[in-house]
Amino acid sequence: MDSSMPLKPNKIDTKLLFYENKTLTQFDKTMINSSLPTFIGIHGWSPSLKRASVKTVPGHVLFIADIFDVIGEKTNGNFIIVNWRKGSSTLNYPQSCSNIRVIGRQIANWINEIEDLNVTDVHIIGHSLGAHMAGYIGKELQLMGKLIGRITGLDPAGPAFSFPASWYVEFPNELEKVHLWHSDAEFVDVIHSDAGTFGNGHYGHVKPLGHVDFYPSMGRDQPFVTSTDIITD
């Protein structure tokens, strides 16, 4: 079997986790309050954990939990984390890239099945491969006649998703299907914080992908940011 082929859904074993009061529990559709906005967070490729787990929050999703903590200080909402560790923790990066297509369809089907959920009130926040997964979710939902309200891409992955500028001219409206794109939601904003060439030690996408793209510190190294810094304004 081609090692870049995606795993079967039961092998990926995607989990939806409800985040409330700094605690994660297994998600159930009845937990959704349709009168509140819904935030869905997706972690990226995580072959090794860089942070220790805290209580019920695994280390590979703490980054998303931190973001949700900040958002929760400003607004009430439904906070859901997509845990796809079994599909992302392999050193086989091409397979992880393929896995996000499978999960993207799974999550889109799940969103589509929730009654009274207004997709314009859904904000998906994805990091690295999770950013492109967010795009796939948006693309799948459009096939169902629905358009997500907002997608935020945090340093979308570059390897396997970066192409020469001339290809976008030669293959119009085709390469946009491969990665996160501004048409995947009503509003797509992207922060590029490690953009550049893979061989030069950068792993993020360089090309503008959203309605608005931000490139702090030229979008590459972030010399003034530590792992504990979170902007709250």
KEKE-3310 file (N, C-alpha, C; in steps of 0.2 Angstrom, whole numbers, plus 5000, padded with zeros to 4 digits):
npx = (5004:5002:5012:5008:4994:4978:4974:4962:4946:4943:4955:4961:4953:4946:4943:4930:4931:4923:4926:4927:4928:4941:4942:4942:4929:4921:4913:4896:4882:4871:4876:4878:4874:4864:4861:4873:4889:4899:4915:4928:4942:4958:4972:4989:5001:5009:5021:5029:5027:5028:5024:5019:5005:4991:4981:4965:4969:4977:4994:4996:4985:4985:4989:4978:4968:4973:4971:4957:4954:4957:4948:4936:4937:4932:4920:4905:4903:4902:4914:4925:4936:4946:4952:4964:4975:4980:4980:4989:5001:5011:5027:5026:5024:5017:5007:4999:4995:4986:4977:4970:4960:4951:4947:4942:4930:4923:4921:4914:4902:4897:4895:4885:4874:4870:4856:4848:4860:4868:4878:4884:4888:4899:4916:4930:4946:4962:4978:4993:4994:4981:4975:4973:4965:4953:4950:4946:4935:4927:4925:4919:4907:4901:4898:4887:4878:4881:4889:4903:4905:4917:4935:4950:4967:4981:4997:4997:5002:5016:5025:5020:5009:5013:5015:5022:5020:5016:5009:4996:4991:4992:4984:4970:4958:4960:4971:4968:4959:4967:4972:4969:4959:4952:4939:4933:4926:4914:4922:4940:4954:4972:4986:5003:5017:5029:5033:5040:5054:5055:5068:5075:5072:5060:5042:5030:5016:5018:5011:4998:4982:4970:4955:4961:4978:4991:5007:5017:5033:5039:5033:5041:5053:5050:5056:5053:5043:5038:5034:5024:5017:5002:4992:4979:4971)
npy = (4994:5011:5022:5035:5036:5039:5034:5022:5028:5023:5020:5032:5038:5050:5062:5072:5085:5093:5109:5116:5127:5125:5111:5096:5086:5071:5075:5078:5080:5086:5095:5107:5124:5132:5146:5152:5157:5145:5138:5130:5121:5116:5105:5104:5095:5083:5075:5073:5078:5094:5100:5097:5087:5094:5091:5087:5090:5086:5087:5090:5098:5109:5121:5125:5125:5136:5146:5146:5149:5163:5168:5165:5174:5185:5182:5172:5155:5139:5128:5118:5105:5097:5082:5074:5065:5052:5052:5061:5060:5052:5050:5049:5061:5064:5055:5060:5072:5067:5061:5072:5076:5065:5067:5080:5079:5071:5079:5089:5083:5080:5093:5097:5088:5093:5100:5115:5122:5136:5139:5150:5156:5148:5147:5142:5137:5133:5126:5124:5109:5108:5120:5119:5108:5114:5121:5111:5106:5117:5117:5105:5107:5117:5109:5104:5114:5124:5138:5141:5153:5159:5156:5154:5153:5147:5149:5141:5125:5123:5113:5101:5108:5120:5129:5133:5150:5152:5141:5143:5151:5143:5132:5137:5139:5126:5122:5129:5120:5112:5117:5128:5141:5157:5156:5147:5150:5163:5173:5173:5173:5174:5170:5171:5164:5157:5157:5152:5144:5126:5119:5129:5129:5134:5131:5135:5141:5153:5160:5172:5167:5170:5181:5191:5193:5191:5195:5194:5201:5199:5187:5176:5171:5173:5183:5189:5183:5172:5155:5157:5168:5177:5186:5196:5206)
npz = (5000:4996:5006:5008:5007:5015:5032:5038:5043:5056:5061:5062:5071:5076:5088:5096:5107:5121:5127:5142:5156:5158:5156:5148:5140:5133:5118:5115:5105:5111:5120:5113:5113:5104:5103:5105:5098:5090:5092:5084:5087:5079:5080:5074:5065:5075:5079:5090:5107:5113:5125:5142:5147:5155:5168:5162:5149:5135:5130:5116:5112:5120:5116:5108:5118:5126:5117:5117:5130:5130:5121:5128:5138:5133:5126:5127:5122:5112:5114:5105:5103:5090:5091:5083:5085:5083:5069:5066:5073:5067:5060:5046:5036:5024:5024:5035:5029:5020:5028:5034:5025:5025:5039:5038:5030:5039:5050:5043:5040:5052:5057:5048:5053:5065:5072:5071:5072:5067:5053:5050:5062:5066:5070:5064:5070:5065:5066:5057:5049:5053:5049:5035:5036:5041:5030:5021:5028:5026:5012:5010:5016:5008:4998:5003:5003:5012:5021:5030:5044:5048:5046:5054:5050:5057:5054:5042:5035:5025:5017:5005:5001:4995:4980:4964:4958:4945:4942:4948:4938:4927:4930:4934:4948:4952:4961:4972:4978:4985:4996:5011:5007:5002:4999:5006:5017:5024:5029:5029:5038:5040:5049:5046:5053:5052:5039:5023:5015:5015:5016:5022:5035:5038:5040:5036:5025:5012:5003:5001:5008:5013:5015:5022:5026:5038:5042:5054:5059:5046:5043:5047:5057:5074:5085:5096:5103:5115:5121:5130:5127:5123:5114:5119:5114)
capx = (5000:5006:5012:5005:4987:4976:4972:4955:4943:4943:4962:4963:4950:4945:4938:4928:4931:4920:4931:4923:4931:4948:4942:4939:4925:4919:4908:4889:4878:4866:4880:4878:4869:4863:4861:4880:4894:4903:4922:4931:4950:4961:4979:4992:5005:5012:5025:5031:5024:5032:5021:5016:4998:4988:4974:4962:4970:4983:4999:4996:4980:4985:4989:4971:4965:4975:4967:4950:4954:4957:4942:4931:4937:4928:4913:4903:4902:4903:4921:4926:4943:4946:4958:4966:4982:4982:4982:4994:5008:5016:5032:5025:5020:5013:5000:4996:4992:4981:4972:4966:4955:4946:4944:4938:4923:4920:4919:4908:4896:4895:4892:4879:4869:4867:4850:4848:4867:4869:4885:4887:4890:4904:4922:4935:4953:4966:4985:4997:4989:4974:4972:4971:4959:4948:4948:4943:4928:4923:4924:4914:4900:4898:4894:4880:4874:4882:4895:4905:4906:4924:4940:4957:4972:4987:5003:4996:5008:5019:5026:5015:5004:5016:5016:5025:5015:5014:5004:4990:4989:4991:4978:4965:4953:4962:4976:4964:4955:4971:4974:4965:4958:4948:4932:4931:4921:4912:4928:4945:4960:4977:4993:5009:5022:5035:5033:5047:5056:5056:5075:5079:5070:5053:5037:5023:5014:5020:5006:4991:4977:4963:4953:4966:4984:4995:5014:5021:5040:5039:5030:5045:5055:5046:5061:5051:5037:5039:5029:5019:5014:4996:4989:4972:4967)
capy = (5000:5018:5025:5042:5035:5040:5029:5022:5033:5020:5020:5039:5038:5057:5063:5078:5086:5099:5112:5121:5128:5122:5104:5092:5080:5069:5079:5076:5085:5090:5100:5113:5129:5135:5153:5155:5155:5139:5138:5123:5121:5110:5106:5102:5089:5082:5069:5073:5083:5099:5102:5091:5087:5098:5089:5083:5093:5083:5092:5092:5102:5114:5127:5127:5127:5142:5151:5146:5153:5170:5170:5164:5179:5190:5180:5165:5151:5132:5127:5111:5103:5091:5078:5069:5063:5046:5053:5067:5059:5048:5053:5049:5067:5064:5052:5065:5077:5064:5060:5078:5076:5061:5070:5086:5076:5068:5085:5093:5079:5081:5100:5097:5085:5096:5104:5122:5125:5141:5138:5157:5157:5144:5149:5136:5139:5128:5127:5120:5105:5109:5126:5116:5104:5119:5123:5105:5106:5122:5115:5099:5110:5120:5104:5102:5120:5128:5141:5142:5160:5161:5151:5157:5149:5149:5147:5135:5121:5124:5107:5098:5113:5126:5128:5139:5155:5151:5135:5145:5154:5138:5128:5141:5136:5119:5122:5131:5115:5108:5120:5133:5147:5162:5155:5141:5153:5170:5177:5169:5177:5169:5173:5167:5166:5153:5156:5151:5137:5121:5118:5134:5129:5136:5126:5138:5143:5159:5163:5174:5162:5172:5188:5195:5189:5194:5192:5197:5200:5197:5181:5171:5170:5177:5183:5193:5179:5166:5150:5158:5174:5176:5193:5196:5212)
capz = (5000:4996:5012:5008:5007:5022:5036:5038:5049:5063:5063:5064:5078:5078:5094:5097:5114:5123:5132:5147:5163:5157:5156:5142:5140:5126:5115:5113:5101:5116:5123:5109:5114:5097:5104:5106:5093:5091:5090:5083:5086:5076:5081:5068:5065:5081:5080:5097:5111:5116:5131:5146:5148:5161:5170:5157:5143:5132:5128:5109:5111:5125:5112:5106:5124:5128:5113:5119:5136:5129:5118:5133:5142:5129:5124:5128:5116:5112:5112:5103:5100:5086:5093:5078:5087:5080:5062:5066:5077:5063:5056:5039:5035:5018:5026:5039:5025:5017:5034:5035:5020:5028:5044:5035:5028:5045:5054:5039:5041:5059:5058:5045:5056:5071:5071:5074:5072:5061:5052:5050:5069:5067:5068:5064:5070:5063:5066:5053:5045:5055:5045:5029:5037:5041:5023:5018:5031:5023:5005:5010:5018:5003:4993:5006:5002:5018:5021:5037:5045:5048:5047:5055:5048:5060:5051:5038:5033:5018:5014:5002:5000:4991:4973:4960:4957:4938:4942:4949:4932:4922:4933:4938:4952:4954:4966:4978:4981:4989:5003:5013:5002:5005:4997:5011:5022:5023:5030:5031:5040:5041:5052:5044:5058:5050:5032:5020:5012:5020:5017:5026:5042:5039:5038:5035:5019:5010:4998:5004:5007:5015:5013:5025:5028:5042:5042:5059:5058:5039:5043:5047:5064:5079:5090:5102:5106:5119:5121:5135:5125:5120:5113:5121:5112)
cpx = (5004:5006:5009:4997:4984:4974:4964:4952:4944:4950:4964:4959:4949:4941:4936:4927:4928:4925:4927:4927:4937:4948:4939:4935:4923:4913:4902:4885:4873:4870:4880:4872:4869:4862:4868:4884:4898:4910:4925:4938:4953:4969:4982:4996:5009:5015:5028:5028:5029:5030:5018:5009:4996:4981:4971:4964:4977:4988:4998:4990:4980:4985:4982:4967:4967:4971:4960:4949:4953:4951:4936:4931:4933:4921:4911:4902:4903:4910:4923:4933:4943:4953:4960:4973:4984:4983:4987:5001:5013:5021:5031:5020:5015:5006:4996:4992:4986:4975:4967:4960:4949:4943:4940:4931:4920:4917:4913:4902:4893:4892:4885:4873:4866:4862:4851:4855:4867:4876:4888:4890:4896:4911:4927:4942:4958:4974:4989:4993:4982:4971:4970:4965:4953:4945:4944:4936:4924:4921:4919:4907:4897:4895:4888:4876:4875:4889:4897:4906:4913:4929:4946:4962:4978:4993:5002:5002:5010:5021:5020:5009:5006:5017:5019:5019:5012:5009:4997:4987:4987:4985:4973:4960:4954:4966:4973:4960:4960:4973:4968:4965:4952:4940:4929:4926:4919:4918:4934:4951:4966:4983:4998:5015:5029:5035:5039:5048:5058:5064:5079:5076:5063:5048:5030:5022:5016:5015:5000:4986:4970:4961:4958:4972:4988:5002:5018:5029:5042:5037:5035:5047:5051:5051:5059:5045:5040:5033:5023:5015:5008:4993:4982:4968:4966)
cpy = (5006:5021:5032:5042:5036:5034:5028:5026:5029:5019:5027:5040:5045:5057:5070:5079:5093:5102:5117:5121:5124:5114:5101:5086:5078:5073:5075:5082:5089:5095:5107:5118:5133:5143:5156:5153:5149:5140:5131:5124:5115:5110:5103:5096:5088:5076:5068:5079:5087:5102:5096:5092:5091:5095:5085:5085:5090:5088:5095:5097:5108:5121:5130:5129:5134:5148:5152:5150:5160:5172:5170:5170:5185:5188:5173:5161:5143:5131:5120:5110:5097:5088:5072:5066:5057:5047:5058:5065:5054:5052:5053:5055:5067:5060:5056:5070:5073:5063:5066:5079:5071:5064:5076:5084:5074:5074:5089:5089:5080:5088:5100:5093:5088:5101:5110:5126:5130:5141:5145:5159:5152:5147:5144:5139:5133:5130:5122:5116:5106:5115:5123:5111:5108:5120:5117:5105:5111:5120:5109:5102:5114:5115:5102:5109:5125:5131:5143:5150:5162:5155:5156:5152:5151:5146:5140:5131:5122:5118:5103:5102:5119:5124:5134:5144:5154:5145:5137:5149:5148:5133:5132:5137:5129:5119:5124:5126:5111:5110:5125:5139:5151:5161:5149:5144:5160:5174:5172:5173:5172:5173:5168:5169:5162:5152:5156:5145:5132:5119:5123:5135:5132:5131:5129:5140:5151:5163:5166:5169:5165:5179:5193:5191:5193:5191:5196:5196:5197:5190:5175:5170:5175:5178:5186:5189:5173:5161:5152:5165:5173:5184:5192:5202:5211)
cpz = (5000:5003:5013:5008:5014:5025:5036:5044:5056:5065:5065:5071:5080:5084:5094:5104:5116:5128:5136:5154:5163:5158:5150:5143:5133:5124:5114:5110:5106:5120:5120:5111:5108:5097:5104:5100:5095:5088:5090:5082:5084:5077:5075:5069:5071:5082:5087:5101:5114:5123:5135:5146:5155:5162:5164:5150:5140:5130:5121:5108:5116:5121:5110:5112:5126:5124:5115:5126:5135:5126:5123:5138:5139:5127:5126:5122:5117:5110:5111:5100:5096:5088:5088:5079:5083:5072:5061:5069:5073:5060:5049:5038:5029:5020:5031:5035:5021:5022:5035:5030:5023:5034:5043:5033:5034:5049:5050:5040:5048:5060:5054:5048:5062:5069:5074:5074:5065:5059:5051:5056:5071:5065:5069:5065:5070:5063:5061:5048:5047:5051:5038:5030:5038:5034:5020:5021:5027:5016:5005:5012:5013:4998:4996:5006:5008:5018:5028:5037:5044:5049:5048:5054:5052:5057:5047:5035:5026:5014:5011:5000:4996:4984:4969:4958:4950:4938:4943:4943:4927:4924:4937:4941:4953:4960:4973:4981:4986:4996:5005:5008:5005:5003:5002:5016:5020:5024:5032:5032:5042:5044:5050:5049:5057:5043:5028:5017:5017:5021:5021:5033:5043:5036:5036:5027:5018:5007:5003:5002:5009:5012:5016:5028:5032:5042:5047:5058:5051:5038:5044:5055:5068:5085:5096:5106:5109:5119:5125:5133:5121:5120:5114:5118:5104)
residu = (MET:ASP:SER:SER:MET:PRO:LEU:LYS:PRO:ASN:LYS:ILE:ASP:THR:LYS:LEU:LEU:PHE:TYR:GLU:ASN:LYS:THR:LEU:THR:GLN:PHE:ASP:LYS:THR:MET:ILE:ASN:SER:SER:LEU:PRO:THR:PHE:ILE:GLY:ILE:HIS:GLY:TRP:SER:PRO:SER:LEU:LYS:ARG:ALA:SER:VAL:LYS:THR:VAL:PRO:GLY:HIS:VAL:LEU:PHE:ILE:ALA:ASP:ILE:PHE:ASP:VAL:ILE:GLY:GLU:LYS:THR:ASN:GLY:ASN:PHE:ILE:ILE:VAL:ASN:TRP:ARG:LYS:GLY:SER:SER:THR:LEU:ASN:TYR:PRO:GLN:SER:CYS:SER:ASN:ILE:ARG:VAL:ILE:GLY:ARG:GLN:ILE:ALA:ASN:TRP:ILE:ASN:GLU:ILE:GLU:ASP:LEU:ASN:VAL:THR:ASP:VAL:HIS:ILE:ILE:GLY:HIS:SER:LEU:GLY:ALA:HIS:MET:ALA:GLY:TYR:ILE:GLY:LYS:GLU:LEU:GLN:LEU:MET:GLY:LYS:LEU:ILE:GLY:ARG:ILE:THR:GLY:LEU:ASP:PRO:ALA:GLY:PRO:ALA:PHE:SER:PHE:PRO:ALA:SER:TRP:TYR:VAL:GLU:PHE:PRO:ASN:GLU:LEU:GLU:LYS:VAL:HIS:LEU:TRP:HIS:SER:ASP:ALA:GLU:PHE:VAL:ASP:VAL:ILE:HIS:SER:ASP:ALA:GLY:THR:PHE:GLY:ASN:GLY:HIS:TYR:GLY:HIS:VAL:LYS:PRO:LEU:GLY:HIS:VAL:ASP:PHE:TYR:PRO:SER:MET:GLY:ARG:ASP:GLN:PRO:PHE:VAL:THR:SER:THR:ASP:ILE:ILE:THR:ASP)
# end
